[in-house]
Amino acid sequence: MYIPDVEVFIAIAEGGSLSAVARRLGLTPMAVSRRLASLERELDVRLVHRTTRSVALTPEGEAFLPYASTLLEASESARVTLKSRAGTASGVLKVTAPTVFGQSVIMPLVPSLLDEHPALKVDITLSDSIVDIAGLGIDVAIRIATLRDSALVARSLAPNPRVLCASSIYLQENGLPETLNDLSRHRCIALHSMPYWPFLRGGEPITVRAEGSFSANSVEAVRSASKQGLGLSMLTYWDVRDDLASGDLQLIELKDACPEELYITALLPSRQHVPHRVRIFLDRLEAFLKLHA
């Protein structure tokens, strides 16, 4: 039932002609008449007797009046409640993100979010696979990948280039690769979803097959294997940022090519009526990424 139609009916019941009701509601007399007719069609009864000078409720209109009043009061209460929560985050924030990024970047943000917004709950799904956010009712997906065409709404948060790296022990034993051709002489740890490593050489894309004695299906396994000296790895900056800072992994920069540039992107089901909890979360995440880049 369309609330503006009910609002017109209530105004008519309070007395006055259709033109007087129209002036009170800021509508034209024609609009008032159409809204009343729409409500009568939906209920399949005549609610108002109309004459050239006045209107009066029918018995059916009198019977419907208390229900109409309840509907209007409930609608107004809902507006007031939602408006009062506009400055705070509430409800369940459902987020999905890649495993390593979620553990190292998103999880540290959760305690302060919950402290500052007592009505908020957080539900996180960490997975390196693509998750159907619309089907699972997820508010926002954090993706670190080349995005395909999608009906989802994308918001870029921060750059996150792929990086080539290895442990200092591996590089001491096997030498430092300097060009793309040098990679063929090294053990390369392949991620199952990326058997070919993407580079840019002279502004043109080129790929190199990652071949070695170890491969894995998760970013965490590749990162761990690289830290243990099993070979070179290509991961994204935010996957290995702490390892590069601690010296557990060493950045490798080739003279003739650079790895593909990626971005951390938030995907939303729709740009319409984005919940306040989602905006709060994304603003916090974006600020953290800029501060710690």
Backbone as a ProteinNet text record, in pm:
[ID]
protein_1_A
[PRIMARY]
MYIPDVEVFIAIAEGGSLSAVARRLGLTPMAVSRRLASLERELDVRLVHRTTRSVALTPEGEAFLPYASTLLEASESARVTLKSRAGTASGVLKVTAPTVFGQSVIMPLVPSLLDEHPALKVDITLSDSIVDIAGLGIDVAIRIATLRDSALVARSLAPNPRVLCASSIYLQENGLPETLNDLSRHRCIALHSMPYWPFLRGGEPITVRAEGSFSANSVEAVRSASKQGLGLSMLTYWDVRDDLASGDLQLIELKDACPEELYITALLPSRQHVPHRVRIFLDRLEAFLKLHA
[TERTIARY]
85.2	0	88.8	60.8	143.3	112.4	210.6	189.1	136.7	188.4	130.9	-18.4	-67.8	-212.1	-287.5	-230.8	-292	-290	-180.5	-169.5	-279.9	-309.3	-417.1	-550.9	-576.4	-702	-718	-611.7	-617.7	-650.2	-586.8	-611.7	-757.5	-813.9	-954.6	-1044.9	-1010	-1091.5	-1090	-984.7	-975.2	-1062.3	-1121	-1218	-1167.3	-1260.5	-1226.3	-1247.7	-1252.4	-1270.2	-1139.5	-1146.4	-1025.9	-926.5	-977.7	-887	-818.2	-888.7	-827.7	-721	-750.9	-652	-529.6	-551.8	-440.8	-350.1	-410.5	-329.5	-249.9	-312.5	-245.6	-127.5	-140.6	-34.7	63.3	37	125.5	110.6	-11.2	-38	-142.8	-163.6	-273.4	-399.6	-518.6	-642.5	-648.9	-594.6	-593.7	-510	-393	-306.6	-375.8	-445.2	-518.5	-624.8	-697.5	-803.9	-746.3	-632.1	-570.5	-521.1	-461.9	-412.4	-528.5	-634.7	-750.8	-807.9	-818.1	-869.9	-779	-648.9	-553.9	-574.6	-595.6	-617.9	-749.5	-851.7	-980.7	-971.7	-893.2	-875.7	-803.6	-703.7	-628.2	-715.8	-799.9	-887.3	-1017	-1045.9	-1167.4	-1293.6	-1292.7	-1410.3	-1409.1	-1523.9	-1531.8	-1514.7	-1416.3	-1384.3	-1448	-1476.5	-1520.4	-1636.3	-1738.5	-1843.1	-1794.6	-1795.4	-1750.7	-1870.9	-1878.3	-1975.4	-1897.1	-1964.3	-1894.4	-1837.8	-1896.2	-1853	-1783	-1805.9	-1748.7	-1727.1	-1661.2	-1638.6	-1674.1	-1713.3	-1746.4	-1709.3	-1669.6	-1629.9	-1752	-1734.7	-1835.9	-1823.2	-1917.7	-1900.9	-1770.8	-1734.8	-1608.3	-1489.2	-1503.1	-1397.6	-1383.4	-1496.4	-1493.5	-1426.8	-1455.6	-1395.9	-1245.8	-1203	-1060.6	-978.5	-1042.6	-970.1	-873	-912.2	-813.9	-693.3	-716.5	-604.5	-511.6	-571.1	-491	-406.7	-466.4	-392.2	-274.6	-295.9	-188.2	-75.2	-111.3	-10.3	73.5	8.1	79.8	169.1	120.5	201.1	322.9	302.8	415.4	519.9	473.4	566.4	647.9	583	654	751.6	712.7	802.8	927	908	1022.1	1118	1062.1	1147.9	1228.9	1163.3	1230.6	1340.4	1310.7	1409.1	1531.9	1509.1	1621.3	1701.8	1633.6	1704.4	1791	1741.9	1818.4	1944.5	1944.9	2062.8	2156.8	2124.4	2201.5	2348.3	2378.9	2516.5	2592.7	2527.6	2594.7	2574.5	2664.9	2655.7	2582.1	2490.3	2414.4	2385.2	2333.4	2305.5	2429.3	2420.6	2531.1	2606.6	2733.9	2821.1	2881.7	2841.9	2892.9	2997.2	3119.4	3232.5	3298.8	3342.4	3428.1	3556.8	3669.2	3799.1	3896.3	4004.3	4108.7	4165.6	4208.7	4245.8	4356.5	4472	4585.1	4553.6	4494.6	4459.5	4358.6	4261.2	4161.9	4221.7	4313	4374.2	4467.9	4546.4	4649.3	4601	4496.2	4452.3	4313.2	4217.3	4079.5	4057.5	4107.5	4084.1	4132.6	4247.9	4289.2	4195	4109.8	4016.6	3889	3861.4	3732.9	3712.7	3809.7	3784.7	3740.4	3807.3	3769.8	3632.7	3599	3466.4	3357.5	3377.6	3278.3	3270.5	3385.2	3385.5	3309.9	3330.1	3270.1	3123.2	3080.8	2942.9	2883.3	2832.3	2782.7	2668.9	2593.8	2482.7	2527.9	2657.5	2711.9	2759.6	2736.9	2794.9	2872.8	2979.3	3063.6	3071.3	3048.4	3055.8	3148.9	3267.3	3368.5	3386.9	3387.5	3419.2	3551.8	3655.2	3786.1	3804	3828.9	3842.3	3918.1	4005.1	4076.2	3995.3	3877	3787.9	3688	3630.6	3530.5	3399.5	3343.6	3222.3	3105.7	2991.6	2870.3	2809.3	2841.2	2799.1	2649.2	2589.8	2445.3	2370	2414.2	2347.3	2360.3	2470.9	2496	2458.2	2404.8	2362.8	2477.6	2592.7	2710.8	2706.5	2742.6	2738.5	2847.1	2968.7	3081.7	3187.1	3243.9	3353	3479.1	3588.3	3717.3	3789.9	3823.6	3888.2	4023.7	4119.3	4251.5	4277.8	4228.8	4237.8	4196.7	4224.9	4174.4	4026	3943.6	3799.2	3739.4	3655.2	3581.3	3458.1	3397.1	3272.8	3172.4	3103.9	3014.2	2904.4	2790.8	2681.7	2706.7	2809.1	2840.4	2904.6	2891.4	2946.8	3086.5	3186	3325.3	3371.8	3442.9	3504.1	3651.4	3740	3883.6	3931.3	4007	4051.4	4199.1	4284.5	4428.4	4501.6	4615.8	4696.2	4755.1	4775.5	4831.6	4907.9	5026.8	5099.1	5144.8	5152	5217.2	5366.3	5428	5571.4	5636.9	5758.1	5839.7	5931.6	5935.6	6015.5	6065.6	6157.7	6213.3	6283.7	6315.2	6388.8	6535.4	6601.1	6743.7	6826	6784.2	6857.3	6852	6734.1	6722.4	6808.8	6806.5	6881.3	7032.3	7076	7218.1	7264.1	7178.7	7215.3	7198.7	7105.8	7071.8	7096.1	7133.5	7159.4	7033.7	7054.1	6944.2	6908.5	6787.1	6748.9	6743.1	6790	6794	6704	6671.5	6586.6	6480.1	6381.9	6278	6337.6	6438.5	6499	6563.7	6610.4	6673.6	6574.1	6444.1	6345.3	6340.8	6376.3	6373	6477.7	6575	6679.6	6652.8	6535	6500.4	6377.9	6366	6245.2	6138.5	6027.8	5918.7	5799.5	5747.5	5636.3	5505.5	5432.4	5310.9	5187.2	5103.3	4969.4	4879.9	4798.9	4718.9	4636.8	4583.5	4499.3	4579.9	4713.4	4798.2	4925.7	4912.7	5030.9	5126	5075.6	5159.5	5168	5289.9	5309.9	5299.2	5216.6	5197.5	5296.8	5361	5453.9	5418.5	5480.5	5480.6	5625.7	5651.3	5786.2	5773.8	5836	5823	5680.4	5602.3	5463.2	5368.5	5420.6	5338	5326.8	5208.2	5193.2	5264.3	5323.2	5390.7	5378.7	5368.1	5357.2	5471.4	5507.3	5612.8	5555.8	5572.9	5521.5	5602.3	5532.4	5596.5	5618.3	5742.8	5773.2	5870.9	5842.2	5929.1	5886.2	5943.6	5915.4	5797.6	5740.5	5630.2	5527.8	5400.8	5292	5183.4	5088.1	4984.2	4860.3	4749.9	4622.7	4589.6	4673.6	4642.4	4760.5	4728.1	4830.9	4915.7	4852.7	4926	5030.4	4994.7	5089.3	5206.8	5179.2	5287.2	5378.7	5320.4	5399.5	5488.1	5429.6	5505	5619.5	5591.3	5694.6	5808.9	5774.5	5878.6	5965	5904.7	5980.7	6072.9	6032.8	6114	6224.1	6233.7	6342.3	6315.4	6188.1	6155.9	6158.4	6169.1	6177.4	6125.2	6117.2	6061.8	5910.1	5849.6	5703.3	5658.5	5541.4	5478.7	5347.6	5344.9	5225	5196.5	5096.7	5070.7	5136	5157.1	5229.5	5170.4	5036	4976	4978	5002.6	5018.4	5151.2	5253.7	5389.4	5449.6	5367.9	5418.9	5495	5439.4	5505.9	5632.3	5629.8	5747.7	5861.9	5830.4	5934.3	5993.7	5906.9	5954.7	6042.9	6009.7	6086.4	6212	6221.1	6336.4	6316.2	6198.5	6171.6	6166.9	6127.4	6129.5	6201.2	6260.1	6334.3	6270.4	6248.7	6190.2	6290.1	6241.9	6323.7	6271.4	6357.3	6319.9	6400.2	6331.6	6396.9	6430	6535.4	6578.7	6492.3	6430	6360.7	6208.6	6154.7	6009.5	5965.9	5837.3	5781.1	5650	5616.6	5492.9	5369	5259.1	5131.4	5087.2	5026.3	4971.9	4828.3	4795.1	4658.4	4608.3	4479.5	4419.9	4335	4327	4232.5	4098.3	3997.9	3868.8	3758.7	3664.9	3545.3	3431.7	3364.8	3249.9	3122.4	3024.5	2896.2	2785.2	2680.4	2570.4	2499.9	2496.5	2425.1	2477.4	2465.7	2504.6	2387.2	2268.6	2149.6	2134.9	2108.9	2080	2190	2314.3	2425.5	2415.3	2411.4	2396.9	2509.7	2476.5	2576.8	2693	2665.2	2771.6	2875.6	2832	2924.5	3010.7	2949.6	3026.9	3129.6	3088.8	3181.3	3300.8	3273.7	3379.9	3474.8	3421.2	3506.1	3589	3531.8	3609.4	3724.2	3698.5	3803.2	3912.9	3873.6	3970.9	4054.8	3990.5	4063.4	4163.3	4124	4214.2	4333.9	4310.7	4419.9	4518.6	4467.4	4553.4	4639.4	4581.1	4657.4	4763.7	4729.4	4823.5	4942.2	4918.5	5023.6	5080.5	5052	5103.7	5256.3
-118.8	0	123.8	218.7	336.3	439.1	470.1	557.6	696.2	759.8	890.9	885.1	771.6	757.3	756.8	685.8	680.2	818.3	892.5	1026.7	1118.1	1106.4	1185.3	1148.2	1019.4	974.5	1029.6	1026.4	1078.5	1228	1300.7	1444.5	1472.6	1391.7	1407.3	1379.5	1276.9	1241.1	1350.6	1429.8	1537.7	1656.8	1654	1757	1849.3	1902.1	1997.3	1939.3	2027.9	1984.9	1929.8	1869.2	1816.6	1928.4	2046.6	2158.3	2205.4	2202	2241.4	2140.6	2013.2	1908.6	1925.4	1956.4	1976.1	2089.1	2201.5	2314.9	2277.1	2203	2162.7	2069.5	1982.9	1885.3	1933	2049.4	2099.8	2025.2	1977	1901.5	1976.1	1928.6	1980.7	1902.2	1962.3	1886.7	1759	1763.9	1643.4	1533	1569.9	1470.1	1408.5	1490	1438.2	1339.1	1374.6	1287.6	1155.7	1162.1	1039.6	948.5	1007	925	857.5	929.5	870	757.2	780.8	678.2	555.5	577	465.8	378.8	443.4	369.5	291.7	351.9	283.5	164	177.8	63.2	-51.5	-17.5	-123.3	-195.8	-122.6	-183.2	-237.3	-194.9	-238.4	-196.8	-76.3	-18.6	132.3	193.5	338.7	391.5	478.4	529	664.3	741.2	879	910.6	978.8	1036.6	1174	1199.7	1328	1407.6	1534.7	1626.9	1747.3	1837.5	1954.4	2043	2038.7	2129.9	2061.5	1932.8	1867	1718.8	1655.8	1511.5	1454.6	1328.2	1261.9	1115.1	1057.5	917	827.1	721.5	616.4	527.3	437.5	342.1	263	227.8	155.9	245.8	376.4	470.8	484.5	489.7	497.7	374.5	258.5	134	128.9	186.3	181.5	286	393.1	505.7	467.1	385	351.1	274.1	189.8	116.7	213	310.3	409.5	490.9	527.7	604.1	524.4	395.7	309.3	298.3	282.6	275.6	402.3	517.5	644.4	665.8	628.4	642	549.8	426.9	332.8	383.7	440.8	495.9	609.5	698.3	811.3	764.1	664.4	610.4	549.7	479.9	420.2	527.8	637.3	746.1	806.5	831.6	892.3	801	670.3	574.4	568	557.4	547.2	676.1	790.9	918.5	933.5	884.3	896.1	810.5	708.6	620.6	662.7	773.3	811.3	836.7	881.5	911.7	795.3	683.5	568.1	446.6	354	231.3	126.1	55.6	-47.6	-161.6	-270.7	-387.5	-473.9	-570.9	-663.8	-620.3	-585.3	-552.1	-682.4	-720.9	-844.2	-810.6	-858.6	-826.8	-955.6	-957.7	-1066.5	-1005.4	-1073.7	-1020.9	-1136.7	-1114.4	-1216.2	-1250.1	-1372.8	-1422.7	-1341	-1328.6	-1259.6	-1113.3	-1048.1	-906.7	-888.5	-976.7	-966.6	-982.2	-1077.8	-1101.6	-989	-937.2	-839.1	-695.1	-665.5	-525.9	-502.3	-587.1	-562	-599.3	-715.5	-758.8	-657.8	-592.7	-492.8	-373.1	-349.5	-237	-270.7	-399.6	-442.5	-399.1	-416.1	-378.8	-234	-140.3	0.1	29	-35.9	-18.6	-62.6	-176.9	-228.6	-143	-90.9	-4.4	125.6	182.2	311.8	301.5	182.4	164.8	41.1	57.1	-56.9	-133.9	-70.1	-139	-215.6	-213.6	-278.4	-420.3	-511.3	-645.2	-664.7	-743.4	-764.5	-913	-946.1	-1084.3	-1085.3	-1149.1	-1146.8	-1285.7	-1292	-1415	-1393.6	-1468.1	-1458	-1572.8	-1537.9	-1639.6	-1580.9	-1662.6	-1619.7	-1650.3	-1708	-1734.6	-1620.2	-1607.4	-1505.3	-1548.3	-1460	-1488.9	-1412.9	-1478.5	-1415.9	-1328.2	-1198.8	-1113.8	-1088.4	-1078.7	-1055.3	-1177	-1296.2	-1418.9	-1448.5	-1404.4	-1432.4	-1315	-1209.5	-1095.3	-1019.4	-1017.2	-948.8	-800.6	-714.8	-569.9	-521.8	-574	-523.8	-633.2	-641.4	-734.9	-655.2	-690.9	-629.7	-721.2	-667.8	-747.4	-686.9	-775.7	-734.8	-815.8	-766.1	-840.2	-748.4	-792.1	-720.6	-749.8	-645.4	-664.3	-684	-785.5	-806	-715.1	-701.2	-624.6	-683.7	-598.5	-647.7	-546.2	-596	-506.6	-447	-496	-444.9	-305.9	-230	-95.2	-101.8	-46.4	-54.5	79.5	73.4	192.1	161.6	231.4	209.4	271.7	194.3	240.1	278.3	199.4	227.3	140.7	188.3	103.9	-14.1	-124.1	-243.8	-322.3	-275	-338.7	-479.6	-563.3	-692.6	-668	-751.8	-739.8	-876.6	-874.1	-994.9	-996.6	-1109.6	-1112.6	-1254.1	-1263.4	-1391.7	-1369.1	-1477.5	-1465.5	-1435.9	-1370.7	-1339.6	-1467.1	-1572.4	-1699.9	-1756	-1754.2	-1805	-1722.8	-1590.4	-1504.8	-1520.9	-1544.7	-1568.6	-1696.7	-1797.8	-1927	-1931.3	-1851.6	-1863.4	-1737.7	-1629.8	-1505.9	-1423.2	-1296.2	-1201.7	-1190.3	-1224	-1207.3	-1058.9	-1026.5	-886.7	-858	-960.2	-942.2	-1051.3	-1034	-1136	-1270.7	-1270.3	-1396.7	-1470.6	-1396.2	-1460.4	-1547.3	-1517.4	-1592.6	-1739.2	-1769.5	-1909.5	-1993.5	-1930.3	-2003	-2009.7	-1964.4	-1964.2	-2049.9	-2095.4	-2164.6	-2059.5	-2069.6	-1973.4	-2044.2	-1987.3	-2047.9	-1998	-2087.4	-2047.3	-2057.2	-1956.5	-1961.3	-2026.6	-2125.1	-2200.1	-2109.6	-2002.7	-1913.3	-1819.8	-1821.6	-1734	-1806.9	-1907.9	-1982.8	-1899.6	-1790.6	-1699.7	-1566	-1518.2	-1391.6	-1275.4	-1174.7	-1060.9	-947.1	-901.9	-789.7	-687.3	-569.9	-469.6	-447	-460.4	-435.6	-338.2	-222.2	-120.8	-74.6	-78.2	-36.1	-141.3	-257.7	-364.6	-480.5	-541.3	-655.2	-779.5	-852.5	-978.5	-1070.9	-1200.3	-1295.3	-1395.3	-1442.6	-1543.8	-1658.1	-1780.9	-1895.4	-1916.5	-1929.2	-1952.6	-2102.7	-2147.3	-2290.7	-2315.1	-2417.4	-2450.6	-2581.6	-2612	-2739.7	-2731.7	-2612.9	-2598.3	-2500.6	-2532.9	-2441.2	-2460.3	-2367.5	-2375.2	-2300.9	-2328.6	-2266.1	-2142.8	-2105.2	-1989.9	-1894.6	-1767.1	-1664.8	-1690.5	-1730.7	-1755	-1865.3	-1972.4	-2082.9	-2037.5	-1958.7	-1907.3	-1815.3	-1728.5	-1636.2	-1712.8	-1813.2	-1892.3	-1967.5	-2026.7	-2101.9	-2011.2	-1891	-1796.9	-1755.8	-1733.8	-1697.5	-1811.8	-1935.5	-2051.7	-2080.9	-1997.3	-2012.6	-2108.4	-2138.8	-2233.7	-2171.6	-2038.4	-1977.4	-1835.4	-1782.4	-1649.1	-1655.6	-1547.6	-1541	-1406.4	-1406	-1280.6	-1267.1	-1170.4	-1142.1	-992.4	-945	-802.1	-734.9	-603.4	-529.4	-549.5	-540.6	-549.6	-691.5	-791.4	-929	-946.7	-874.5	-897.5	-771.9	-669.1	-543.1	-561.5	-634.5	-655.9	-739.5	-838.3	-923.7	-844.8	-751	-667.2	-574.3	-522.5	-431.4	-504.2	-630.2	-706.6	-770.4	-777.5	-842	-990.4	-1043.4	-1184.8	-1209.9	-1109.4	-1117.3	-994.8	-1010.7	-902	-869.6	-741.4	-696.2	-713.4	-762.5	-780.9	-688.7	-601.8	-511	-544	-582.9	-618	-492.2	-501.1	-385.4	-361.8	-466.7	-453.7	-469.2	-487.1	-505.2	-478	-449.1	-431	-508.3	-561.3	-637.9	-552.2	-620.6	-554.4	-471.9	-357.2	-270.3	-309.7	-330.5	-362.2	-256.7	-265.5	-175.1	-255.1	-205.1	-258.7	-192.7	-273.6	-221.7	-278.4	-192.7	-235.9	-251	-365	-390	-390.7	-314.5	-302.9	-354.7	-413.2	-462.7	-352	-230.5	-119.6	11.2	118.6	249.2	319.7	259.8	318.1	273.4	367.6	338.7	253.6	294.7	222.5	239.8	130.4	142.8	224.8	296.3	380.3	295	173.5	86.5	58	49.2	23	145.8	264.1	386.5	408.4	384.1	397.9	303.8	177.7	78.4	116.1	152.6	183.7	309.5	408.6	529.4	496.2	410.4	369.9	290.6	198.2	116.8	202.7	292.9	378.4	467.3	522.9	607.5	527.8	404.7	318.2	288.6	257.4	223.8	342.9	461.8	581.6	612.3	592.3	623.5	529.4	402.3	300.6	253.3	325.2	285.5	292.3
0	0	0	-91.4	-110.9	-2.2	81	196	156.2	49.7	11.9	-19.1	-71.8	-94.2	38.2	134.7	268	332.6	312.7	369.5	315.6	186.7	127.2	190.1	207.8	267.6	409.1	488.3	625.2	622.4	530.6	521.6	484.3	395.6	357.4	476.9	553.9	670.4	775.8	778.5	876.5	839.2	719.9	681.8	573.9	496.8	392.9	254.9	157.2	19.2	-36	-155.5	-218.7	-247.2	-284.7	-311.6	-183.6	-71.8	55.8	97.8	78.9	108.7	19.7	-106.8	-199.5	-154.5	-110	-63.2	61.2	150.3	275.6	249.2	150.2	121.2	14.4	-43.6	-147.7	-278.8	-307.8	-430.3	-513.3	-633.6	-714.6	-680.4	-699.6	-677.4	-759.6	-882.5	-966.8	-903.5	-847	-783.1	-662.7	-583.3	-468	-513.3	-615.9	-666.8	-717.2	-785.2	-839.4	-727.1	-624.4	-513.2	-439.1	-421	-356.3	-442	-571.5	-662.6	-663.2	-656.2	-654	-530.1	-413.8	-290.3	-296.8	-352.1	-364.4	-459.1	-566.7	-657.5	-587.3	-508.6	-439.2	-337.7	-266.3	-164.9	-224.2	-346.7	-416.8	-342.4	-283.3	-217.6	-241.2	-225.5	-231.2	-89.1	-70.6	63.1	92	-13.4	5	-89.9	-34.5	-118.8	-163.6	-293.4	-346.3	-397.8	-359.6	-418.7	-468.9	-532.3	-586.8	-476.8	-357	-250.8	-133.6	-113.4	4.3	-21.5	72	67.4	204.1	205.1	331.8	319.4	430.7	429.3	412.7	335.4	325.8	449.2	473.5	585.2	572.3	448.7	428.2	463.4	429.9	466.1	616.3	686.3	832.8	892.4	833.9	884.6	859.1	747.2	710.7	785.4	833.9	892.5	1004.2	1104.1	1209	1155.5	1054.7	994.7	921.2	851.2	779.6	877	990.2	1090.9	1145.5	1168	1217.6	1115.9	987.5	881.6	876.8	884.5	876.5	997.6	1114.6	1236.5	1232.3	1182.1	1172.1	1073.6	962.1	863.2	921	994.8	1054.4	1161.2	1239.6	1342.3	1279.5	1167	1096.7	1047.6	992	943.7	1058.4	1169.9	1284.8	1337.4	1346.3	1397.3	1307.7	1176.4	1083.4	1079.5	1089	1087.9	1212.1	1326.1	1451	1447.5	1360.5	1350.4	1239.3	1170.3	1052	1084.1	1206	1239.5	1298.4	1320	1376.6	1287.1	1296.5	1217.8	1299.4	1235.7	1304.9	1208.7	1264.1	1182.1	1164.6	1073.8	1049.1	924.4	940.8	828.8	775.3	655.1	595.9	489.2	513.1	427.2	380.9	254.8	209	154.6	175.3	134.5	114.2	38.1	26.7	164	181.3	314	380.2	314.7	377.1	400.7	302.4	317.4	430.4	438.1	543.6	681	695.3	825.6	866.5	771.1	805.9	806.2	729	716	775.1	738.6	781.8	927.8	970.2	1107.9	1212.9	1194	1294.2	1305.9	1205.7	1210.3	1286.9	1304	1360.1	1505.7	1596	1737	1755	1686.1	1703.1	1643	1532	1473.3	1570.9	1633.3	1727.5	1853.9	1898.1	2016.7	1990.7	1872	1840.5	1800.1	1759.6	1712.6	1781.2	1902	1980.8	1913.8	1824.1	1757.3	1633.9	1605.9	1486.2	1516.5	1421.5	1424	1294	1298.7	1180.9	1149.2	1023.8	975.1	854.7	868.8	763	703	570.7	497.5	426.3	466.8	403.8	306.4	181.2	77.3	-40.8	-100	-220.4	-346.1	-329.9	-442.1	-456.5	-575.3	-599.9	-533.8	-452.7	-377.2	-439.8	-451.7	-504.1	-394.9	-396.9	-285.9	-286.8	-405.4	-410.1	-358.7	-401.5	-361.1	-213.4	-152.2	-10.3	80.1	22.2	102.6	164.9	98	150.9	114	209.6	188.4	94	112.5	34.2	18.8	-101.1	-128.5	-157.8	-92.4	-120.9	-219.1	-334.4	-439.1	-474.5	-501.2	-548	-673.6	-785.3	-910.3	-1023.8	-1145.5	-1261.6	-1270.8	-1261.8	-1255.2	-1393.1	-1405	-1528.4	-1527.6	-1645.8	-1652.5	-1555.7	-1482.7	-1379.2	-1353.7	-1306.9	-1268	-1129.7	-1060.9	-928	-937.2	-830.2	-824.1	-763.6	-833.1	-787.8	-731.1	-619.6	-558.8	-534	-603.9	-588.6	-458.2	-379.8	-247.8	-243.4	-310.4	-304.1	-406.5	-456.6	-546.4	-470	-540	-477.6	-584.2	-623.9	-733.5	-698.3	-799.7	-779.3	-757.8	-675.4	-649.6	-662	-709.4	-719.6	-598.4	-527	-405.1	-376	-280.9	-237	-104.4	-35.7	91	61.3	156	137.8	126.7	196.6	189	47.8	-13.5	-150.7	-246.1	-231.5	-323.6	-302.6	-180.4	-155.4	-223.9	-224.2	-282.5	-434.5	-487.8	-630.1	-711.6	-646.6	-718.3	-737.6	-772.2	-790.2	-938.2	-977.6	-1118.1	-1154.4	-1276.1	-1317.1	-1437.1	-1514.8	-1632.5	-1636.5	-1726.9	-1742.6	-1780.9	-1868.8	-1911.7	-1795.3	-1694.8	-1578.6	-1501	-1509.7	-1431.9	-1470.6	-1595	-1639.5	-1567.9	-1505.8	-1433.5	-1283.7	-1243.2	-1101.3	-1074.8	-949.5	-906.4	-876	-944.2	-926.7	-861.9	-756	-682.5	-743.4	-804.8	-875.8	-787	-795.1	-738.5	-843.3	-802.2	-899.3	-990.5	-935.1	-1014.4	-1104.4	-1091.3	-1173.3	-1215.1	-1304.8	-1348.6	-1433.4	-1492.8	-1571	-1498.8	-1480.9	-1412.2	-1510.2	-1480	-1571.2	-1545.3	-1652.8	-1645.5	-1752.5	-1739.7	-1846	-1887.2	-2018.6	-2071	-2187.6	-2172.4	-2275.5	-2295.1	-2188.2	-2195.6	-2249.3	-2286.9	-2342.6	-2243.2	-2231.6	-2139.6	-2191.8	-2100	-2132.7	-2013	-2037	-1926.7	-1930.3	-1812	-1796.7	-1714.9	-1762.9	-1688.5	-1561.7	-1451.1	-1321.8	-1304.3	-1312	-1301.8	-1187.7	-1110.1	-999.4	-936.9	-822.7	-756.9	-660.1	-643.7	-549.8	-605.9	-587	-620.4	-515.7	-509	-406.4	-453.6	-384.4	-422.6	-340.9	-244	-159.2	-152.7	-136.9	-123.3	1	109.7	233.2	215.9	143.7	121.9	36	-68.2	-153.6	-73.9	5.3	87.7	185.8	251.5	348	280.9	165.1	92.8	49.7	7.5	-34.5	84.1	199.1	318.4	362.4	330.8	367	265.1	161.4	65.1	-49.2	-76.9	-183.4	-322.5	-330.8	-462.7	-465.9	-588.4	-610.5	-603.3	-562.6	-563.1	-618.3	-678.7	-719.6	-644.6	-554.3	-475.8	-485.3	-414.3	-418	-297.2	-310.6	-207.7	-69.3	-57.5	74.8	130.7	46.1	95	167.8	122.6	174.9	237.3	257.2	310.4	440	533.9	663.1	647.8	555.8	534.2	471.8	383.2	323.6	429.5	516.3	621.4	722.6	753.5	853.2	795.6	662.7	599.6	572.9	608.2	578.8	428.4	352.6	207.2	152.1	35.8	-27.4	-162.2	-186.7	-312.5	-426.4	-540.3	-659.6	-769.1	-820.7	-928.1	-1052.4	-1157.9	-1282.9	-1363	-1444.1	-1522.2	-1645.3	-1698.7	-1827.2	-1818.2	-1699.9	-1687.2	-1543.9	-1528.5	-1394.7	-1385.6	-1268.1	-1252.8	-1277.3	-1303.4	-1329.1	-1209.3	-1238.2	-1132.9	-1104.4	-977.8	-937.6	-839.1	-807.6	-709	-611	-490.3	-392.6	-421.4	-450.6	-493.7	-406.1	-371.2	-298.6	-398.8	-395.4	-482.4	-399.2	-443.6	-374.6	-464.8	-408.2	-491	-567	-509.2	-571.6	-514.7	-592.8	-542.3	-473.4	-479.2	-418.3	-272.6	-184	-42.7	22.3	5.3	68.3	219.8	297.4	443.2	505.3	611	677.7	729.4	771.7	822.5	713.9	588.2	477.3	451	450.8	428	538.2	663	776.2	758.2	724.4	708.2	594.9	479.1	364.1	387.7	451.7	483.2	577.7	676.4	771.1	699.8	613.2	540.3	446.8	373.3	279.5	352.6	465	543.4	593.8	637.8	685.3	572.6	454.2	340.9	300.5	301.2	263.7	367.9	495	602.1	604.8	570.1	583.1	449.3	343.9	210.9	208.2
[MASK]
+++++++++++++++++++++++++++++++++++++++++++++++++++++++++++++++++++++++++++++++++++++++++++++++++++++++++++++++++++++++++++++++++++++++++++++++++++++++++++++++++++++++++++++++++++++++++++++++++++++++++++++++++++++++++++++++++++++++++++++++++++++++++++++++++++++++++++++++++++++++++++++++++++++

